[in-house]
Structures are given as structure tokens and as C-alpha cells.
Amino acid sequence: MLLLLACTQNTPVERVEPTFIYVTVLEDELGTVDAPLPFSSETTQLSVRVETLDVNGDPWPHNGDLVVKLRPGRLDQAQWVTVTDGVYEGDIAFANGFASTRVWFSDEGDKDAGTGREPSFATGVTDPPLWYALPTLAEINEIDDPESNQLENEFTEVRAIDRDVRVTAVGTNGFWITDMADEVGSYNNLFVYTFSRPRDEVVLGARLSLLPGANQEYLAPRSSPSRPTRSPRTRS
Amino acid sequence: MPASTLSIALLGLVGCTSMVPTETTWDVPALAGQDVRLTIIHTSDIHSRLLPYQFDPSFTDNGLGLADGATDYGGLARMAYVIKRERENAGRSLHLDSGDCFQGAIIFNEYEGEAEVRGLTATGLNAAVIANHEFDSGAHNLFSQIAGHGGYDLLAANYDFESSDLPWSNELERVSLPSKIYEMDGLRVGVIGLGNLSSLNSIHDEDNSLGITVRDEYEVVPQEAALLRAQGADIVLTLSHMGLDDDLEMAAEVSDIDLVIGGHHHVAIDPPLVVTNRHTGKRIPVVHSGAFAKFVGRLDLVIRDGELMSHDYTLFPISSETVAGEDAEVTNILLEYQDDLDQRYKLDQVIGVATQRLTRYGTTGGDSMLGNCTAEAMRAYPGVETEIAVTNTLGIRSDIGATLEEGETWDITVDDLFNSMPFDNTITTMFLSGREVQELLDYVAWRSSERGCNSQAQVAGIRFTMNCKDRIAEDILINGVPLDLDGTYELATNNYIAHGGSGFSMLERNTTQYDTGVSIRDVVKAYIVDQYDLPGDSACVEDGRILPVF
């Protein structure tokens, strides 16, 4: 009788285990909001223990792949880890985390499509989060390859509260800012796109204490010798 | 807390589930202390673009993945294909729409939203907010479409439909809710609908009243959120059509919401903005997924004990190049309307030829080709024949010949005209004093300065400097003569801004208004047929009559 019920269309959720994923970070130096880790483009290793759990929250002996990603930030490369008997323990490599950052582990089905294993979409994230310092304007700009901006399409805040970030020009659809704490020529400026005319308080010389926005690379035409600029913007 | 009852091991059960050992249960999982994933599919401001259309993606569109060169863009069947694919590739999922699915193409003018409601129902939409354009064929029509064809919830907490004098008010109360909890495998998601208020003052229905009492969103959202929490909601979000600025302020000011899913300003934002609430320090994502069926947004959330731990976002561009298929169910629904429209309207009928792209916005931010065409056609139309004309730029929704290359020609069709001028607006005439003309153009300068100094009105018989820095109109000439503040001028405008739409309150209060009943789209069609070769010697050229200064 119960087996027949399992085949009908009117059953509620047909569950694929694991239902939950629990992640433990095996390190102490995670940073805090008051004492963040330094922002860095260098690859960082994070040791974690990942456990798969069933619908009751008990260990589930899962064998298969979990997709890994970093939000916000980027992994060193596209990654997944393989869980054996419900546990993965090892390192995750990533770079460019900023602010409150968590690593995601999710069951999206097996990478090896031949197994036919359905995804459960169970997802677990690292907790507490990693806390990284916000990038300065120069750190946003200072990269080796302008076409692979590590913060491209990331929503971040510019480090401003302990710097001296000033409005240096105002246009009809945005304004320019410069971090005066850095030396001239240190790529310490960028354009903030606001779509429409900036608000009245945005005037020459105004000091910013907070600037959140989405980072987008603006590549100058190929014929131009000038270095590309980067434009955190508040609207698309 | 363990999950309750009935868990059956189905090792080796073939045919029901999969070929590998698995377990099937009917339990509600014990979510306490666990990470729980939720996927929200988001659409907004579809504006009746149910059928694919041609346009030239902007620089911003390109940056969001909508590349130039596709055969066509948008279309609800493509959106549905993406929406269903993504929901199949998710566990707990909701599809939410931030409103304004009505108005913007001939399919709405003819069927008044029936195709939109049927189509969205077929996508599996869970809920939509009631937005301003949902009232474009009247409040009763909205009720009829939803009651007759809707298969999703209609939400609006800041509209109060409790007027016993107006039948449609009671009707809308029957088919809408202020908020609702959606439960998915143990997770309870509270959704509060928020319509926009700024445009409602200009939308009229018969006696200029919708029978809606507007409620302050800063009172109603905390009330609804508390109610939803008391009913067990794990997270609470607003499904909003208030616009980006209001959404950002709501996220910063109201303590008890976790997420804002918004629309109205036609902006797509990838990645989402994140606002820090000034009372709780919570970080609130604010999501907007654009307009005109150009994008579908997917937001993945990880929630633990009611706290939004982390989020991830993907924006899917919708075009012939980016979406591999179309949803058959939606396609079949749309074919019913498409065939009928083709037969009745002869949408492919050529009414003129363009030798260059006819633009809705000017290259300087001032007057535009289509703007000048429209305004000149309005004031010159037999029986109208006024000294000046003013129409709002946003009444023209798209370029004509958007993909036209240099040296080519473009056959202007009836379909082009409907896509560019979807609104069924008529010409209203009125007399203005010179001071009122000054006030009108000052308002245009002010409103334009808020929008990158792109003129928010198009004119005929008027030439002026639009000073976006000081937000005033200067050096105004009326048919070549300086404006006489004590003079009187007859104006042709559209009935939308004549009723105060888009903030033109100086027109709304005018007591000399006369609605001619003449369709502006018909007037422009007649003008194109008459001129035939555009721009040629026509008025469809930029001539600097609006000079932006900033």
C-alpha cells in the first residue's frame, strides 16, 4: 500500500536526500566586522568540514559531488567537492572575498551525468562568515589584467570611512571620486555612475563615508591608449 | 526537532523515481538550525511584450548580457521556457512578478490584458503586485481578467478597496490580498504586495476615481509583516512596484522585512543592491529585473532560523540568441491572439519607409525625431490646429527601425507604430496663460534634470533652453516670438498628462480642457502615410528646439 502511494501523482514532496548540508569552518582566523582580514587578490585556503544530513537533521551517508561557490567573491576556479559517506573534509581555494563572505556547498546532482542521481538542492554555507576589509579605490583598480577585473559584477562597498575619499568632478549622470590617502597616479580614482543627475549634496570636495555600488569594468575603445577605468555604480 | 512520521526506504524501486537507490518521504523537514535554500524567479514590467520584438539593446543592456544582433528580443514563451527550466533546477521556488504586465503592445489594446493574464498563469506565476498600468482599461477590467483567467495571487497591501459606492472596488477586494504566506517544504515565506502611488493620481476611471484609498506604506508594511510573522513566516519580503528609490528607502527604514523584489523604473540590476537597515543593521537585498520581457531574474537565498544568510543572483537575458526554446503551452495561448491580430489589423501593412532610425530620445537629451513628429502632427491635425503642442516623451516607448543600418531602408508597419506608441491616448486641447506655459516648461526642466537632463516632454511651436542646473526653462520662443507671460496660448497635449499624469499638475487644474477624442496614434499614422519617406522633408528631425544646458 505504501509503495503504491509512492507512485501516485498526488503525493506531497518526493524527497531526494540529503535534505540539509552543514558546514563547519576548521580555522580560527575568520576576521570580524571590527577586525576584518585584509582585502587581497591572493589565493586563500579555507579548511572546512561538510556533512550531509537527512530530513530529521541526522547524518545521511551521501556519496556524490557538491558544487562550491563564494558569495560574494570568486573561487580560484570552478569547484566542486566529493562527499564520501556523508562527509567532506578539505581545503577550498578562493580569492577576492570582501565584507561578509560565505562559501556555499550545494547538491546540484552529480557532475557525472551517468549516475542519474537527482539533485536535492540542499545547500549549506559557512558560518560564521569570513570578514574581509573593503577594497580601496586603488585595490579595485590595481589588477594585472584589466579584462578580468576580480570585482566585475560584484556589489561591494568602497573602503571610505578611514580614508579620505573626495568628490573631484560632477557630471549629469554620475561623479568622479578620488582617494586622497593614496598617492597621485596610484589608480586611486573612479567614476560613479548614478544614471541621472547626482543628488544636490554631491558637490566638489565632498567627503564620502559610505559608497556601495556594483562594479563594472569600462573598457575604453581599443584605439585609446588610456588605461581602462572602473565604475562602481549604484544603478544599472 | 526531528521531522514527523512516514519515511519509507525505497531501495531499488524502479520506475517511480530514478535508477539509483534513494529515499522518498512525505515529512516536513525540521528546519530549525539548518540552512534552507529558496529560489525566487522574478519578472517585472512586461508591458504586454508577449510577442518577440526588434530593438537595439543599449550599452547597459549589453553589459547585462543582452547582446546586439539577435533576430528579436523578449517574448513570454521564451520567458516561460527559462522560468520553468530554472524552477525545475531548484528545490523550493517561487515566481513573483512586480507588476505592470499590462499596456505596451497592440495585444493589450485589443484584448485588455486577457492574453497577459492567461500567459502569466501558464508560466506558473505564484503572485503579482497590482501596479499602475493594471488599471489602464479600468478597475473593472482588471477584476474581469483576473477573475476570468487568472491563476495567480494578486497582492497589494497599500490599496484599500473598501468603497461600497463603486462596484469595481468591491470586486477588486474579492480577487486581491494584501499579503500571503507561501509554504514550501516547511519554509514559510511571507509576501507583501506594494503598488505604486505616484502614478495613481493620473489614472482615471469614469468619474476619475478608482475607489481606492491609499494607505501609507510605512504604516502598512510593519503591520502586515507582524501579521505574517505571527502566522509563522520565516522570512518576509515586499513585492513592490513603488520604484527603485522608494524600495531602497523601504529597505533602509522598515525593520521587519528581509528582501525587496521591485519594479516600475524599468531598470535591471545585476548584482542586486544591498541596503543596510538603519535600525537593525540587517543587510537587505533589493532586486529589480528590468522591463519589456528582456530579462528573467533568479535569486537564490540561504536562510537559517529566519535569517537571510547569503544570496546569489543570476539575470537571464531573453532573446533569440540567448534562449534556446519556447514554452509550448504559452506559445499555443499566444498563437490564438497573434492569428486574430494579424487578420484584423494587418500588422505587417507598410505605412511608410524610414531611411534612418527614428529615435524616441534626442541625441543631445533635448528634442527627438519621433517626439517632433508626434508633437507637430498633433497640433496640425485638422480640427485641433493649436499654436503649441506638448506631449510626454515616455508616451513614445521605442524607436522605429531600431536595427536599421546606414544605407538601408526600413518598412514602417502598423506593428511598429503600435510598439512605439502603445497607449490609446487622445488629444486634449486647452488654453494656457503665458505664466502657465512658463510653469509647464519649468516643470519639464525640473523633471528632466532628475533623469540625466533627458527631456521628459516633446514640443511643437516652442523653442527653449532647458536649464538642468537651475531646473528652469529659459529663452522661450513661441512660434519664433518670445513668450508673453500675460498672453494666452492654445495647447494640444495628450489626455494622460492633461489629467496630471507624470506630475503635470499644472495641466490637470486647467478648466478649459477639451478632449477631442482623436487618437494620437491615428494622427501619427496619418502623418507617416502622408509623408511616407521619413525623415525626408518631414518634421521627424531633431532641430534643437529643446536645448539642454547643464
Interface residues (C-beta under 8 A of the other chain):
Chain A: L2 L3 A6 C7 T11 P12 V13 E14 R15 V16 E17 T19 F20 I21 Y22 V23 L53 D54 V55 N56 G57 D58 K69 R71 P72 S100 R102 W104 S106 E108 T115 G116 R117 E118 P119 S120 F121 A122 T123 G124 V125 D127 P129 N153 E154 F155 T172 N173 F195 S196 R197 P212 A214 Q216 T234 R235 S236
Chain B: P2 A3 S7 I8 L10 L13 G15 C16 T17 S18 M19 V20 T22 E23 T24 T25 W26 D27 P29 A30 G33 Q34 D35 V36 R37 T39 T60 G63 L64 N89 A90 G91 R92 D185 L244 V267 A268 I269 D270 P271 P272 L273 V274 R283 D300 V302 R304 M309 S310 H311 D312 S449 E450 R451 G452 C453 C468 F550
